[in-house]
Amino acid sequence: MQVIDRAAAAIAAARALLNENLLPEKEVSGEVMAEGGGADMDDQQEDNQNGNSSMSQSGSSGLGTPGPNFWAWTPPPDDDNSFGNSEIKPAGKASPYLSQSSSVMEKERSVDFLLIPFETTMLHSEHGPLLPPIQSLEEVEEVEITSSTEEATHLVEEREIGVEFSALAAEASLALSKMDEVLTEGVNPDGSRWWKEMGIEQRPDGVVCKWTLLRGVSADKTVEWENKYWEAADEFGYKELASEKSGRDAAGNVWREYWRESMMQIDGLVHLEKTADKWGKNKQGDEWQEQWWEHYGASGKVDKWAHKWCSIDPNTPLEAGHAHVWHERWGEKYDGQGGSTKYTDKWAECFQGDGWDKWGDKWDEHFDPNGHGVKQGETWWEGKYGDRWNRTWGEGHNGSGWLHKYGKSSSGEHWDTHIQQDTWYEKFPHYGFYHCFENSVQLREVKKPSEWS
């Protein structure tokens, strides 16, 4: 019979949590040209607030998760008297929110998503990648079009995660409404066992947190999991609703999903924040993670970013153009007055036996409320022996109806021209503070501690 290696699962989870609040170092591939300056793309992420704003006194992770630590938990044995009468019969109906989580558990166990989709047309030679030939200005301009395509993709992702946030909020609210149920352990019709715990904690800053959790073990003891839900509040307008789902199995798979939304007042204005983090790893060392963070202010300021990465065993045979390590991150910031900043950065690495080939592309744009700004980007490649190639491009916008387009590449390309063209950029987010406020129904319903019954 397969046995769950709890120590290995705990170590893998601990390593992931240690890096939870740290943004990865940006791949330095060359300088992106800018006309009239413009902040570097990395600067847009310096205000990362992916962690919880206040830590629970007995929190089990850097994200302030309340209650006991799942990774240190061992299920009671079958003959444990604490489980109740030895003749206990399987419950006719599972816990109302236990069944909702089972599909998530199965989904997170899958490792099909670990196949790297990111490809490059530069790697096409059997003897290694060749430097791309000099291309026409028209072909170079096609590279710039990718920014709008990526923006459309990000919009779809935002809609999808918005739906997921709403579903998770409803699930957390339902779970917390069941805290007064007497039954705290049982057996499901399929033979799996479950335990329920709950508690109230006060954080150092005075925020009070009410939590409940469900832990379970499959009938064949090959899967162990935990679903934790909590709400937190103080008497001064802070509200929080969140959940964490973790699990491990005998096949060596480990997974964790964290989600939180919060509301607070800063300088008399309401602010909303949403964050999500999904992570998984299998016995072979294949690993992936998706992080998402959003902040909305009543003044109109909005800040969003996302980061996705995955890696597989570097000795895994791959087709030309595929990678063993892949990253993608993007972000956008709006000042509420018509100025905005956006960026996207993708890069990948492929192990070639005695070194790594790397490639990627990135772009960013910076505009003030008057429509003056810069768009710029870079496509790059670096071989395992240190050979490099890159192409940079830029656009200068000054509101005159004329654009300054310029660029160059390490293979000899160069262009510098002015064309008559209107400037377009997104002054305000398509999904802003009031959209977020209206959709945060369960969060707004979180009560002050003095109103808890």
Buried (B, 14 or more C-beta within 10 A) or exposed (E): EEEBBBEBBBEBBEEBBEEBEEBEEBBEBBEBBBBEEBBEBBBBBEEBEBBBBBBBEBBBBBBBBBBBBBBEBEBBEEEEEEBEEEEEEBBEEBBEBBEBBBEBBEEBBEBEBBEBEBBBEBBEEEEBBEBBEEBEEEEBEEBBEBBEEBBEEBEEBBEEBBEBBBEBBEBBBBBBEBBEEEEEBBBBEEEBBBBBBBBBBBBEEEBBBBBBBBBBBBBEBBBBBBBBBBBBBBEEEBBBBBBBBBBBBBEBBBBBBBBBBBBBEEEEEBBBBBBBBBBBBBBEEBBBBBBBBBBBBBBBBBBBBBBBBBBBEBEBEBEBBBBBBBBBBBBBBBBBEBBBBBBBBBBBBBBBEEEBBBBBBBBBBBBBEEBBBBBBBBBBBBBBEEEEBBBBBBBBBBEEEBBBBBBBBBEEBEBEEEEEEEBEBBBBBEBBBEEBBEBBEBBEEBEBBEEEE
